[in-house]
Structure formats: C-alpha cells, structure tokens
Amino acid sequence: MLARDFDRTARAERDLAKLRRRGDKRRVRSSLKHLPEGKRQELRLVTQILQAQFAEAVASRTAEHLVNGRIVKIILFGSYARGDWVEDPVGRYFSDYDLLVVVDHERLTDGLEFWEGAEQQLLSELSAGVRLRTPVNFIVHTLEDVNHQLERGRYFFIDIVRDGIVLFDTPELPFVDPQPLVPSHALEEIEHYYSDGEESANERLELAKFAKRRAFRKAAAFELHQASEHLYNVILLVLTLYSPKSHNLVRLRKLSEALDVRLAVVWPAESKFERRCFELLRAAYVKGRYSRHYKVSDEELVWLQERVEILMGMVREICQERLQALRDESSRD
C-alpha cells in the first residue's frame, strides 16, 4: 500500500509535467459511469441533502457574508471516486462516500453551526436504509484554503483534484494548478508532525495507564481515546500532510486504514467483546467524561490498552518507512 499510494512526490511531478506539456488546466472529473445506478442515486440524494441543509442553516443569518454564503463545489474522492470501494458483509467492512464540500467563506466551515443538520439527516437516511445505504463522511474547506493547499503541494488535496469526481460545481471559481512539494520541504514538515504527534500519543497513553492503576476507569478510557486520536492524526499527517478537524475515531480510523492495510488488524471485530470494546473507546470522548451511565471494566481497559499499544507500534513502523523514503528522495535532489 505504501509503495502504491505514497510515492506521491515523484508521481505528482510526473503528472504535473504532463499537464504543463499539454498546456492543460487541472480539472476534476464529472462522470459517475463507473458506479452502479444505485450508488449514483445515493450520491444525488447526498448532494441534495447537503445543499438543502446548508441553505436552511444560512437562511436565518443576518451578516451578508453568511446569508449570501454558498457552496462552491462538492467533490467525491476516495475509493468510490477511484473505483476500488469495498462492501464486505463477512468482514464487516464497508467503504464510505468521502466528500469535499468547498464554500466561499471561512465561517461557513464551522461544523456545529452550519453542517450539523446535514450530518443528522444523512444519519437518519442511513438508519432508515431506504434511500441511503452507504455511510457518508464529508469535510468542509473554503476555496481559498484548498487553493492554498494546492499551491503548497499538499498530497491530500492534489489527490482529490487528480482522482476526485465533481458532484456540484461553480466553474467560474476554479481550483489553481497544483504545485509539487519539494521532498526536502516535505521531510522537514513531516518530521515535525511525527515528533510532536508521537510525543503527545505517548503522554496520553501514560496518563491512561496511571488512571487505570488508580481505578479511574472513565478517565483511562478517555485518555486511551486521545492516544488513539493522536496516533491516527500522526499517520494521516505523515502520509498525506492533512488530518481533518475531528474527534470521530471511526472517521479517523477509516481514513487511516485506507492508506495502509496493515492498520486494519489493530481492531479485530470477530467477537462481541472486541466490538463492544471499540465502541467504548469511540464513545469515551464524550460519554467517558460526561455520562454517568458510561461503564468500562478493568478487563475491557486491559484489552483496549493492548490494542492502542499495537496501534502505536504500527504507526511508528509506517511513519519511519515514509520518513526514510523522503530522506532517500531528498538525498537525490
């Protein structure tokens, strides 16, 4: 997976060189012909929900930049754009729709203020299982921010522009041409992300161990959640130079596992106990701190700590591979 997906600097250089020779501007694709009709219908519904809920969220605003705020683009990226999505009922793994929503003002990226309605309706449709049977994850950025990231050679956004499929567009507001990132500059940034992220994850794991020894079970579960969140953020930043602003462990896990298949074995789900443990970890960010009904046993904490330590080892191995690859590229510059 690493060799295929993350030799990005060289691949980006080649792709951009081809475009320049042809004189092309980078355009996101618009065809969904590779998807079954049922998936196309779902994506049309998802696009309608995002637009309708956003319109409702801004309708009551008085500030001009909010009431006149608009969605500029909606882009499908990830496995459904590439055509390698997975639906595995036996292994209990299903690919999500990954969407980038581009807006015209930074204030409009606030998830709670402008996008909670869309999140809730999408979850409601998914739970009903009639019109939508595929989970949906979306991130929101401004056009200015996306263009800035493209100019800085950010792999994550370059991949979206290269592989993504536009579901809604404002053609008069295009993306800029992506610029390749110099390996030495990428190495400098990634080393910083890795050092800070690993240190933070280690601190959270030690806090979890202390809380477990003192029988502060809910605090231990919360710190294990935080250690996991930091580790997933590290792997995303090291491999893509991007991590979403999210505490949703399921979301971070899916994004990370899509980047390197080795991470998929961290959280086995063969038994009811294993599934319950991960659910306790996922819920610990809120319920572990605020709900008197949240309960986690010593046995569950022991298992969760073991799995977080396995995750830490895998993240370290994958990140060191990526860092070494960048060091080798930088030495050839």
Rosetta silent file (secondary structure, phi, psi, omega in degrees, C-alpha in Angstrom):
SEQUENCE: MLARDFDRTARAERDLAKLRRRGDKRRVRSSLKHLPEGKRQELRLVTQILQAQFAEAVASRTAEHLVNGRIVKIILFGSYARGDWVEDPVGRYFSDYDLLVVVDHERLTDGLEFWEGAEQQLLSELSAGVRLRTPVNFIVHTLEDVNHQLERGRYFFIDIVRDGIVLFDTPELPFVDPQPLVPSHALEEIEHYYSDGEESANERLELAKFAKRRAFRKAAAFELHQASEHLYNVILLVLTLYSPKSHNLVRLRKLSEALDVRLAVVWPAESKFERRCFELLRAAYVKGRYSRHYKVSDEELVWLQERVEILMGMVREICQERLQALRDESSRD
SCORE:     score description
SCORE:     0.000 S_00000001
   1 L     0.000  -42.917 -179.048    0.000    0.000    0.000 S_00000001
   2 H   -64.069  -44.613 -178.661    2.761    2.440    0.859 S_00000001
   3 H   -61.949  -36.731 -177.534    4.642    1.823   -2.343 S_00000001
   4 H   -76.545  -44.870 -168.453    1.470    2.290   -4.387 S_00000001
   5 H   -94.346  -20.452 -168.923   -0.091    5.210   -2.583 S_00000001
   6 L  -125.066   18.736  164.159    2.700    7.262   -1.119 S_00000001
   7 L   -86.364   55.607 -165.447    5.459    7.672   -3.617 S_00000001
   8 H   -77.121  -35.712 -175.759    3.488   10.861   -4.163 S_00000001
   9 H   -61.530  -48.932  179.982    6.177   13.438   -4.772 S_00000001
  10 H   -64.284  -41.190 -179.101    7.611   11.703   -7.818 S_00000001
  11 H   -65.402  -42.709  179.385    4.154   10.846   -9.146 S_00000001
  12 H   -62.277  -40.787  177.838    2.914   14.414   -8.682 S_00000001
  13 H   -58.985  -45.993 -178.237    5.962   15.742  -10.515 S_00000001
  14 H   -64.562  -45.197 -178.268    5.306   13.432  -13.473 S_00000001
  15 H   -63.066  -44.490 -178.126    1.586   14.206  -13.635 S_00000001
  16 H   -68.883  -35.114  177.530    2.063   17.943  -13.430 S_00000001
  17 H   -63.393  -40.915  177.594    4.830   17.871  -16.021 S_00000001
  18 H   -61.012  -43.187 -179.445    2.490   16.082  -18.447 S_00000001
  19 H   -63.023  -42.445 -177.984   -0.204   18.685  -17.887 S_00000001
  20 H   -65.490  -38.729  179.423    2.176   21.555  -18.481 S_00000001
  21 H   -63.064  -34.832  179.791    3.441   19.978  -21.710 S_00000001
  22 H   -83.999  -13.092 -176.863   -0.142   19.712  -22.931 S_00000001
  23 L    75.834   18.461 -176.916   -0.995   23.175  -21.658 S_00000001
  24 L   -80.518  155.291  166.692   -3.929   21.736  -19.678 S_00000001
  25 L   -99.020  145.436 -179.840   -5.547   23.138  -16.565 S_00000001
  26 L   -70.490  120.582 -179.668   -6.249   20.649  -13.826 S_00000001
  27 L  -122.514  135.717  175.337   -9.941   19.729  -13.958 S_00000001
  28 L   -76.356  141.917  179.292  -11.820   17.415  -11.650 S_00000001
  29 E   -67.889  162.988 -179.804  -13.745   14.669  -13.462 S_00000001
  30 L  -129.522   -1.388 -175.586  -17.540   14.703  -13.521 S_00000001
  31 L   -90.740  134.977  175.268  -18.535   11.220  -14.691 S_00000001
  32 L  -110.765   20.444 -174.124  -20.022    8.611  -12.332 S_00000001
  33 L   -62.424  -22.131 -179.302  -20.404    5.969  -15.063 S_00000001
  34 L   -77.780   -8.467 -179.464  -18.113    3.554  -13.220 S_00000001
  35 L   -98.800  147.335  173.626  -20.633    3.365  -10.346 S_00000001
  36 L   -60.698  155.217 -177.466  -23.817    1.260  -10.278 S_00000001
  37 H   -58.462  -36.724  178.561  -27.026    3.233  -10.776 S_00000001
  38 H   -60.417  -39.274  177.417  -27.999    2.701   -7.147 S_00000001
  39 H   -68.130  -38.173  178.306  -24.805    4.403   -6.000 S_00000001
  40 H   -63.404  -41.497  177.768  -25.387    7.295   -8.400 S_00000001
  41 H   -63.101  -40.837  177.755  -28.878    7.797   -6.985 S_00000001
  42 H   -61.510  -43.292 -179.057  -27.475    7.804   -3.466 S_00000001
  43 H   -67.713  -32.938  173.920  -24.904   10.430   -4.363 S_00000001
  44 H   -64.316  -41.651  177.764  -27.580   12.620   -5.952 S_00000001
  45 H   -63.413  -45.649 -179.858  -29.553   12.360   -2.709 S_00000001
  46 H   -59.528  -44.239  178.767  -26.483   13.170   -0.605 S_00000001
  47 H   -61.414  -42.704  178.433  -25.754   16.233   -2.745 S_00000001
  48 H   -62.865  -42.149  179.814  -29.354   17.424   -2.373 S_00000001
  49 H   -63.984  -45.552  179.435  -29.267   16.975    1.398 S_00000001
  50 H   -59.580  -45.098 -178.585  -26.004   18.900    1.747 S_00000001
  51 H   -68.385  -43.755 -177.317  -27.311   21.780   -0.346 S_00000001
  52 H   -67.489  -43.519 -178.908  -30.761   21.914    1.277 S_00000001
  53 H   -69.555  -34.680  176.203  -29.482   21.707    4.855 S_00000001
  54 H   -66.318  -44.453  178.799  -26.806   24.309    4.178 S_00000001
  55 H   -58.746  -40.347  178.653  -29.394   26.656    2.652 S_00000001
  56 H   -66.878  -37.238 -178.061  -31.534   26.232    5.756 S_00000001
  57 H   -68.050  -32.965 -177.808  -28.564   26.888    8.045 S_00000001
  58 H   -92.794  -12.402 -173.409  -27.681   30.208    6.385 S_00000001
  59 H   -62.555  -32.242 -176.181  -31.262   31.389    5.786 S_00000001
  60 L   -90.816    2.241 -178.605  -31.659   32.830    9.276 S_00000001
  61 L   -79.583  156.104  179.734  -28.339   34.700    9.269 S_00000001
  62 L  -111.166  -29.871  178.735  -28.134   38.455    9.019 S_00000001
  63 L   -63.625  134.769 -173.606  -24.464   39.025    8.162 S_00000001
  64 H   -59.167  -41.778 -176.242  -24.149   39.477    4.399 S_00000001
  65 H   -70.519  -14.705  177.477  -21.244   37.053    4.005 S_00000001
  66 H   -95.342  -49.883 -178.272  -23.301   34.364    5.756 S_00000001
  67 H   -64.200  -28.587  177.098  -26.779   34.840    4.333 S_00000001
  68 L   -97.763    7.376  179.881  -25.224   35.053    0.854 S_00000001
  69 L   -63.411  151.400 -177.108  -22.777   32.255    1.581 S_00000001
  70 L  -147.225  156.034  169.570  -22.735   29.408   -0.884 S_00000001
  71 E   -80.004  127.911 -178.139  -21.375   26.002   -1.642 S_00000001
  72 E   -92.823  -39.671 -178.946  -18.871   26.346   -4.451 S_00000001
  73 E  -151.464  150.772  168.029  -18.114   22.684   -5.121 S_00000001
  74 E  -129.763  122.199 -173.370  -18.956   19.195   -3.875 S_00000001
  75 E  -126.516  128.630  172.612  -16.401   16.567   -4.850 S_00000001
  76 E   -82.698  128.916  175.314  -16.440   12.815   -4.343 S_00000001
  77 E  -134.136 -177.809  178.962  -13.000   11.453   -3.525 S_00000001
  78 L    82.597 -154.197 -169.353  -11.530    8.262   -2.086 S_00000001
  79 H   -63.638  -36.526 -179.087  -12.474    4.700   -3.003 S_00000001
  80 H   -73.033  -24.779  174.530  -15.788    5.476   -4.735 S_00000001
  81 H   -78.088  -39.654 -178.643  -14.071    8.027   -6.960 S_00000001
  82 H   -76.018  -29.066 -178.179  -11.184    5.699   -7.748 S_00000001
  83 L    98.447   14.208 -179.105  -13.408    2.663   -8.238 S_00000001
  84 L  -117.957   35.849  179.904  -11.879    0.417   -5.555 S_00000001
  85 L   -68.455  161.171 -176.285  -14.581    0.621   -2.898 S_00000001
  86 L  -125.103  134.665  169.713  -15.245   -2.371   -0.623 S_00000001
  87 E  -131.243   99.021 -172.957  -18.513   -3.932    0.535 S_00000001
  88 E  -124.283   87.962 -179.130  -17.625   -6.927    2.704 S_00000001
  89 L   -61.289  -33.652 -179.102  -20.507   -8.138    4.933 S_00000001
  90 L   -67.315  -48.024  179.033  -18.457  -11.080    6.205 S_00000001
  91 L   -83.370   -0.031  178.495  -15.532   -8.932    7.305 S_00000001
  92 L    58.455   39.196  177.450  -17.906   -6.171    8.396 S_00000001
  93 E  -125.401  127.569  179.289  -16.104   -3.560    6.309 S_00000001
  94 E  -134.022  129.331  176.477  -17.884   -1.111    4.032 S_00000001
  95 L   -67.911  147.495  176.196  -16.334    1.844    2.252 S_00000001
  96 L   -96.983  159.531  163.644  -17.849    5.261    2.910 S_00000001
  97 E   -76.652  125.698  175.450  -18.614    8.043    0.488 S_00000001
  98 E  -107.313  125.136 -176.186  -15.905   10.665    1.070 S_00000001
  99 E  -127.729  139.421  168.791  -16.857   14.195    0.040 S_00000001
 100 E  -104.195  119.843  175.779  -15.079   17.526   -0.019 S_00000001
 101 E  -102.951  124.261 -177.904  -17.507   20.447    0.321 S_00000001
 102 E  -109.597  125.710 -179.330  -15.999   23.766   -0.759 S_00000001
 103 E  -118.089  175.137 -172.594  -17.567   27.020    0.492 S_00000001
 104 L  -105.578    8.117  177.491  -16.811   30.672   -0.075 S_00000001
 105 L  -151.847  139.586 -175.962  -16.195   31.892    3.492 S_00000001
 106 H   -58.868  -37.175 -179.205  -14.189   30.511    6.405 S_00000001
 107 H   -59.384  -29.484 -176.057  -17.035   30.978    8.880 S_00000001
 108 H   -76.092   -3.164  177.108  -19.137   28.558    6.828 S_00000001
 109 H   -86.473   -5.662 -179.000  -16.763   25.674    7.603 S_00000001
 110 L   -65.348  116.515 -173.832  -17.975   25.518   11.214 S_00000001
 111 H   -65.589  -46.321 -178.008  -19.433   22.041   11.611 S_00000001
 112 H   -68.079  -37.976 -173.759  -21.763   22.650   14.545 S_00000001
 113 H   -77.625  -37.192 -171.767  -23.073   25.948   13.249 S_00000001
 114 H  -121.822  -11.962 -171.292  -23.699   25.112    9.592 S_00000001
 115 H  -125.734   -1.502 -179.728  -23.399   21.367    8.998 S_00000001
 116 H   -63.480  -37.919  178.619  -24.968   19.577   11.961 S_00000001
 117 H   -61.284  -41.598  178.214  -28.337   19.450   10.187 S_00000001
 118 H   -65.758  -41.953  177.994  -26.792   17.755    7.177 S_00000001
 119 H   -58.433  -46.820 -176.686  -24.964   15.266    9.417 S_00000001
 120 H   -66.214  -41.409 -179.466  -28.172   14.388   11.240 S_00000001
 121 H   -68.117  -37.972  177.981  -30.262   13.972    8.100 S_00000001
 122 H   -64.442  -40.421  176.583  -27.634   11.783    6.457 S_00000001
 123 H   -65.083  -38.814  178.791  -27.504    9.593    9.564 S_00000001
 124 H   -64.201  -43.548  178.347  -31.300    9.425    9.608 S_00000001
 125 H   -64.709  -39.096  179.507  -31.416    8.366    5.956 S_00000001
 126 H   -66.325  -41.253  179.429  -28.710    5.768    6.581 S_00000001
 127 H   -64.728  -38.265  178.744  -30.572    4.374    9.595 S_00000001
 128 H   -66.734  -34.579  175.078  -33.794    4.112    7.583 S_00000001
 129 L    69.065   21.188 -178.777  -31.896    2.186    4.916 S_00000001
 130 L  -100.358  -58.943 -178.121  -34.330    3.026    2.127 S_00000001
 131 L   -94.697  -18.977 -177.394  -32.773    5.805    0.063 S_00000001
 132 L  -138.967  121.628 -179.422  -29.253    5.665    1.522 S_00000001
 133 L  -124.179    5.402  179.987  -27.346    2.529    2.496 S_00000001
 134 L  -116.211  127.933  178.491  -23.773    3.795    2.274 S_00000001
 135 L   -60.201  150.078 -177.636  -22.185    5.808    5.112 S_00000001
 136 E  -124.645  131.035  171.471  -21.211    9.380    4.246 S_00000001
 137 E  -125.054  134.898  177.335  -18.289   11.410    5.526 S_00000001
 138 E  -137.651  148.450  175.307  -17.655   14.948    4.393 S_00000001
 139 E  -118.372  152.268 -176.272  -15.115   17.652    5.124 S_00000001
 140 E  -124.834  126.237  177.393  -15.643   21.373    4.553 S_00000001
 141 E  -138.371  158.096  174.460  -12.985   23.837    3.402 S_00000001
 142 E   -81.227  157.189  175.828  -13.002   27.222    1.721 S_00000001
 143 H   -60.343  -39.997  179.216  -11.937   27.588   -1.896 S_00000001
 144 H   -59.494  -42.758 -179.235   -9.154   29.896   -0.713 S_00000001
 145 H   -67.047  -45.937  179.987   -7.866   27.232    1.661 S_00000001
 146 H   -60.446  -44.419  179.333   -7.987   24.417   -0.907 S_00000001
 147 H   -63.852  -37.199  177.008   -6.169   26.558   -3.456 S_00000001
 148 H   -63.162  -42.059  179.662   -3.576   27.485   -0.840 S_00000001
 149 H   -66.392  -36.841  177.168   -3.044   23.789   -0.077 S_00000001
 150 H   -65.559  -41.187  178.723   -2.690   23.011   -3.798 S_00000001
 151 H   -65.072  -27.849 -179.958   -0.119   25.768   -4.195 S_00000001
 152 L   -90.372    2.229  175.602    1.818   24.277   -1.266 S_00000001
 153 L    74.449   31.486 -178.282    1.808   20.832   -2.841 S_00000001
 154 L   -73.033  121.540 -174.226   -0.332   19.108   -0.222 S_00000001
 155 H   -55.031  -45.204 -174.408   -0.715   15.471   -1.262 S_00000001
 156 H   -56.680  -47.494 -176.752   -4.232   15.079    0.130 S_00000001
 157 H   -77.703  -32.788  174.863   -5.723   17.903   -1.921 S_00000001
 158 H   -62.284  -40.190  178.209   -3.665   17.125   -5.024 S_00000001
 159 H   -63.086  -39.367  179.320   -5.077   13.591   -4.892 S_00000001
 160 H   -63.673  -44.099 -179.425   -8.624   14.945   -4.668 S_00000001
 161 H   -67.358  -35.592 -178.715   -8.116   17.166   -7.694 S_00000001
 162 H   -75.736  -43.681 -171.101   -6.449   14.331   -9.608 S_00000001
 163 H  -104.996  -14.120 -172.035   -8.793   11.472   -8.654 S_00000001
 164 L   -73.540  166.192  179.015  -11.987   13.193   -7.499 S_00000001
 165 E  -127.665  124.261 -176.702  -15.343   13.470   -9.256 S_00000001
 166 E   -77.303  129.591  176.452  -17.319   16.704   -9.088 S_00000001
 167 E  -101.156  -26.244  175.938  -20.945   16.348   -7.984 S_00000001
 168 E  -149.647  140.405 -173.963  -21.644   20.081   -7.929 S_00000001
 169 L  -144.299  153.644  167.811  -19.545   22.857   -9.401 S_00000001
 170 L  -121.569   90.903 -169.740  -19.196   26.578   -9.895 S_00000001
 171 L   -58.289  -29.147 -177.895  -16.974   26.595  -12.985 S_00000001
 172 L   -73.836   -5.941  176.315  -16.156   30.305  -12.774 S_00000001
 173 L  -119.884   80.373 -172.769  -14.405   29.625   -9.452 S_00000001
 174 L   -84.822  166.095  167.914  -11.768   27.031  -10.390 S_00000001
 175 L   -75.819  152.604  173.991   -9.016   25.346   -8.433 S_00000001
 176 L   -78.163  165.437  175.434   -5.494   26.598   -9.079 S_00000001
 177 L   -68.927  128.561  178.402   -2.921   24.380  -10.748 S_00000001
 178 L   -64.723  149.078  176.772   -1.320   22.125   -8.108 S_00000001
 179 L  -116.740  137.279  179.898    2.374   22.575   -7.426 S_00000001
 180 L   -68.566  148.951  178.840    4.667   19.692   -6.479 S_00000001
 181 L   -95.251  128.195  178.844    6.164   19.676   -2.996 S_00000001
 182 L   -64.496  129.999 -177.014    9.956   19.505   -2.799 S_00000001
 183 H   -52.947  -38.862 -178.960   10.915   16.301   -0.926 S_00000001
 184 H   -65.964  -35.315  177.500   13.249   18.150    1.453 S_00000001
 185 H   -71.327  -40.601  177.119   10.439   20.541    2.427 S_00000001
 186 H   -61.553  -42.618 -179.444    8.021   17.657    2.885 S_00000001
 187 H   -60.508  -43.685 -179.432   10.581   15.859    5.051 S_00000001
 188 H   -60.903  -46.091 -179.883   11.032   18.869    7.301 S_00000001
 189 H   -66.116  -44.796 -175.024    7.295   19.237    7.886 S_00000001
 190 H   -67.595  -37.540  176.255    6.635   15.539    8.333 S_00000001
 191 H   -59.950  -39.350  178.272    9.470   15.118   10.840 S_00000001
 192 H   -65.551  -47.252  179.320    7.887   17.888   12.896 S_00000001
 193 H   -60.632  -43.358 -177.020    4.422   16.322   12.733 S_00000001
 194 H   -66.225  -45.360 -179.096    5.764   12.896   13.630 S_00000001
 195 H   -61.120  -49.232 -178.338    7.850   14.092   16.575 S_00000001
 196 H   -66.794  -42.803 -176.474    5.057   16.167   18.114 S_00000001
 197 H   -67.793  -42.023  179.405    2.346   13.608   17.434 S_00000001
 198 H   -65.688  -40.339  178.463    4.226   10.626   18.831 S_00000001
 199 H   -60.961  -44.899 -179.662    5.144   12.589   21.959 S_00000001
 200 H   -64.167  -41.545  179.794    1.504   13.580   22.520 S_00000001
 201 H   -64.304  -41.565  177.810    0.299    9.999   21.964 S_00000001
 202 H   -61.841  -42.233  178.811    2.870    8.656   24.438 S_00000001
 203 H   -60.833  -44.935 -179.274    1.804   11.201   27.043 S_00000001
 204 H   -65.585  -37.478  178.638   -1.856   10.230   26.659 S_00000001
 205 H   -66.231  -40.969  177.755   -1.036    6.532   26.908 S_00000001
 206 H   -65.128  -38.571  176.218    0.942    7.084   30.120 S_00000001
 207 H   -63.255  -38.861  178.158   -1.950    9.100   31.561 S_00000001
 208 H   -63.800  -41.600  179.104   -4.292    6.227   30.680 S_00000001
 209 H   -63.614  -42.207  178.438   -2.047    3.737   32.468 S_00000001
 210 H   -62.228  -46.348 -179.812   -1.928    5.933   35.561 S_00000001
 211 H   -62.912  -37.628  179.192   -5.709    6.343   35.575 S_00000001
 212 H   -65.926  -41.990  178.857   -6.178    2.588   35.164 S_00000001
 213 H   -62.134  -33.822 -179.205   -3.871    1.855   38.100 S_00000001
 214 L   -88.546    4.921 -179.589   -5.871    4.272   40.255 S_00000001
 215 L    64.680   26.130  171.313   -9.171    2.706   39.077 S_00000001
 216 L   -87.380   75.889 -166.905  -10.228    5.956   37.364 S_00000001
 217 H   -65.452  -44.812 -178.877  -11.795    3.862   34.637 S_00000001
 218 H   -65.558  -38.935  177.616  -13.669    6.527   32.688 S_00000001
 219 H   -64.894  -38.669  178.463  -10.613    8.795   32.704 S_00000001
 220 H   -63.108  -42.938  178.973   -8.488    5.884   31.490 S_00000001
 221 H   -62.880  -41.860  178.741  -10.882    5.221   28.610 S_00000001
 222 H   -61.962  -44.140 -178.911  -10.846    8.902   27.649 S_00000001
 223 H   -67.667  -32.799  174.694   -7.033    9.031   27.632 S_00000001
 224 H   -66.691  -37.202  173.718   -6.894    5.870   25.506 S_00000001
 225 H   -60.364  -46.365 -178.706   -9.254    7.582   23.061 S_00000001
 226 H   -64.309  -38.976  176.298   -6.947   10.594   22.984 S_00000001
 227 H   -61.337  -44.008  179.273   -3.871    8.434   22.436 S_00000001
 228 H   -63.983  -43.749  179.260   -5.628    6.721   19.520 S_00000001
 229 H   -59.527  -44.867  178.636   -6.775   10.051   18.079 S_00000001
 230 H   -62.260  -41.031 -178.896   -3.231   11.432   18.206 S_00000001
 231 H   -65.372  -42.161  177.671   -1.857    8.299   16.548 S_00000001
 232 H   -66.900  -37.904  175.711   -4.351    8.443   13.694 S_00000001
 233 H   -62.532  -39.201  178.816   -3.645   12.139   13.231 S_00000001
 234 H   -60.631  -49.769 -176.305    0.070   11.344   13.070 S_00000001
 235 H   -63.737  -37.513  179.260   -0.355    8.710   10.359 S_00000001
 236 H   -67.630  -43.009 -179.600   -2.605   11.000    8.307 S_00000001
 237 H   -67.902  -40.236 -179.114   -0.236   13.958    8.582 S_00000001
 238 H   -68.095  -39.482 -175.680    2.853   11.898    7.793 S_00000001
 239 H   -88.796  -25.332 -175.777    1.315   10.166    4.796 S_00000001
 240 H  -130.459   -7.619 -174.469   -0.858   12.966    3.379 S_00000001
 241 L    60.471   28.189  177.960    0.092   16.199    5.209 S_00000001
 242 L  -150.899  140.116  170.627   -3.576   16.509    6.141 S_00000001
 243 L  -144.398  132.436 -178.007   -5.790   15.474    9.034 S_00000001
 244 L   -69.622  154.771  175.913   -9.422   16.560    9.449 S_00000001
 245 L   -79.141   87.125 -173.329  -10.530   18.552   12.478 S_00000001
 246 L  -150.918  142.752  171.262  -12.354   15.642   14.049 S_00000001
 247 L  -104.070    6.893 -177.665  -12.557   13.656   17.277 S_00000001
 248 L   -77.214  104.159 -174.300  -14.551   10.951   15.490 S_00000001
 249 H   -66.154  -33.095  177.484  -12.395    7.880   15.975 S_00000001
 250 H   -64.146  -43.867  179.339  -14.321    5.846   13.411 S_00000001
 251 H   -62.704  -48.350 -179.205  -13.738    8.530   10.805 S_00000001
 252 H   -63.859  -38.822  179.378  -10.026    8.861   11.600 S_00000001
 253 H   -63.569  -46.702 -178.465   -9.622    5.093   11.665 S_00000001
 254 H   -64.263  -41.521  177.744  -11.253    4.590    8.254 S_00000001
 255 H   -60.942  -41.315 -177.416   -9.194    7.335    6.663 S_00000001
 256 H   -71.900  -43.911 -178.774   -6.010    5.820    8.079 S_00000001
 257 H   -65.186  -27.870  176.587   -6.791    2.205    7.240 S_00000001
 258 L   -68.524  -20.115 -178.432   -7.476    3.243    3.649 S_00000001
 259 L   -88.055  -32.870  178.988   -3.881    4.463    3.478 S_00000001
 260 L  -147.451  119.381 -172.988   -2.161    1.336    4.779 S_00000001
 261 H   -63.630  -22.913 -179.662   -3.814   -2.062    5.026 S_00000001
 262 H   -60.502  -29.132 -177.974   -1.642   -3.076    7.993 S_00000001
 263 H   -69.755  -18.562 -175.193   -3.668   -0.808   10.254 S_00000001
 264 H   -67.224  -19.881 -177.715   -6.836   -2.834    9.633 S_00000001
 265 H   -87.442   -4.574 -176.139   -5.733   -5.596   12.010 S_00000001
 266 L   -63.178  -40.071 -174.569   -5.432   -3.298   15.020 S_00000001
 267 L  -116.423   83.202  176.777   -9.101   -3.575   15.963 S_00000001
 268 L   -62.543  151.079 -177.564  -10.381   -7.128   15.465 S_00000001
 269 L  -136.447   33.384 -178.382  -14.164   -7.452   15.459 S_00000001
 270 L   -75.660  -33.441 -175.970  -14.713  -11.198   15.490 S_00000001
 271 L  -111.703  160.880  176.450  -16.277  -11.320   18.944 S_00000001
 272 H   -61.902  -37.872  178.720  -18.952   -9.316   20.708 S_00000001
 273 H   -60.500  -46.136 -178.723  -16.370   -8.381   23.352 S_00000001
 274 H   -63.478  -42.616  179.719  -13.998   -6.904   20.752 S_00000001
 275 H   -66.173  -40.209  179.151  -16.767   -4.900   19.100 S_00000001
 276 H   -64.612  -40.338 -179.178  -18.018   -3.626   22.443 S_00000001
 277 H   -61.349  -45.561  179.542  -14.521   -2.545   23.469 S_00000001
 278 H   -65.274  -37.342  177.376  -14.006   -0.428   20.376 S_00000001
 279 H   -62.662  -38.663  176.307  -17.447    1.122   20.826 S_00000001
 280 H   -63.522  -40.192  177.793  -16.498    2.026   24.415 S_00000001
 281 H   -64.482  -46.444  179.820  -13.313    3.633   23.110 S_00000001
 282 H   -58.445  -42.515 -175.621  -15.210    5.558   20.441 S_00000001
 283 H   -78.526  -12.181 -173.048  -17.773    6.807   22.970 S_00000001
 284 L   -65.691  -24.916 -176.852  -15.192    7.743   25.587 S_00000001
 285 L   -60.885  -38.487  178.780  -14.526   11.188   24.102 S_00000001
 286 L  -105.153  -57.633 -173.207  -17.947   12.432   25.238 S_00000001
 287 H   -68.199  -32.391  178.581  -19.571    9.786   27.418 S_00000001
 288 H   -64.450  -20.280  178.775  -16.381    8.922   29.255 S_00000001
 289 H  -103.442  -31.425 -167.392  -16.304   12.457   30.574 S_00000001
 290 H  -119.739  -13.517 -175.096  -19.926   13.492   30.867 S_00000001
 291 L  -104.023  126.665  177.183  -22.237   10.469   31.160 S_00000001
 292 L   -74.628  -11.723  179.545  -22.884    8.782   34.497 S_00000001
 293 L   -88.291   -9.708 -178.585  -24.177    5.787   32.533 S_00000001
 294 L   -73.766  124.775 -179.873  -20.831    5.136   30.838 S_00000001
 295 L  -130.810  136.122  175.250  -19.221    1.985   32.279 S_00000001
 296 L  -140.426  134.184 -174.957  -15.983    0.284   31.315 S_00000001
 297 L   -90.626  166.427  176.186  -14.480   -2.714   33.093 S_00000001
 298 H   -61.007  -41.366  179.412  -10.870   -3.463   34.017 S_00000001
 299 H   -60.656  -42.705  179.448  -10.863   -6.320   31.516 S_00000001
 300 H   -66.701  -38.277  178.275  -12.034   -4.002   28.728 S_00000001
 301 H   -66.777  -39.085  177.546   -9.420   -1.401   29.651 S_00000001
 302 H   -60.259  -47.283  179.699   -6.654   -4.002   29.568 S_00000001
 303 H   -62.017  -44.872 -179.032   -7.708   -5.091   26.071 S_00000001
 304 H   -62.980  -41.252  178.652   -8.020   -1.501   24.848 S_00000001
 305 H   -62.795  -42.180  178.048   -4.584   -0.588   26.197 S_00000001
 306 H   -59.589  -42.557 -178.288   -3.035   -3.578   24.432 S_00000001
 307 H   -70.167  -37.371  177.356   -4.642   -2.587   21.125 S_00000001
 308 H   -64.822  -37.491  177.304   -3.568    1.061   21.448 S_00000001
 309 H   -66.258  -37.118  174.525   -0.006   -0.120   22.056 S_00000001
 310 H   -64.111  -44.245  177.310   -0.234   -2.272   18.905 S_00000001
 311 H   -58.104  -43.582 -179.454   -1.554    0.767   17.008 S_00000001
 312 H   -61.213  -42.254  179.174    1.367    2.831   18.293 S_00000001
 313 H   -64.275  -40.507  179.560    3.874    0.251   17.078 S_00000001
 314 H   -68.170  -41.900  178.547    2.302    0.078   13.630 S_00000001
 315 H   -61.557  -41.458  178.822    2.118    3.853   13.304 S_00000001
 316 H   -61.591  -44.878 -179.193    5.785    4.099   14.258 S_00000001
 317 H   -63.096  -47.019 -177.842    6.756    1.487   11.655 S_00000001
 318 H   -66.351  -41.800 -179.398    4.728    3.066    8.839 S_00000001
 319 H   -66.728  -39.511  178.636    5.886    6.590    9.639 S_00000001
 320 H   -64.226  -36.004  175.744    9.537    5.543    9.780 S_00000001
 321 H   -62.254  -45.189 -179.247    9.153    3.953    6.347 S_00000001
 322 H   -65.365  -42.293  179.256    7.702    7.159    4.964 S_00000001
 323 H   -62.915  -42.143  179.466   10.393    9.299    6.567 S_00000001
 324 H   -64.717  -39.388  177.933   13.141    7.070    5.184 S_00000001
 325 H   -61.621  -40.881  178.554   11.606    7.237    1.708 S_00000001
 326 H   -69.291  -35.690  176.723   11.601   11.039    1.888 S_00000001
 327 H   -63.362  -41.169  178.914   15.183   11.090    3.145 S_00000001
 328 H   -64.772  -41.827  178.310   16.199    8.968    0.161 S_00000001
 329 H   -63.760  -43.149 -178.151   14.320   11.288   -2.218 S_00000001
 330 H   -63.984  -36.388 -178.673   15.843   14.386   -0.611 S_00000001
 331 H   -68.754  -21.679  178.919   19.368   12.994   -0.923 S_00000001
 332 H   -87.363  -10.879 -178.403   18.829   12.612   -4.683 S_00000001
 333 L   -64.749    0.000    0.000   17.738   16.241   -5.137 S_00000001
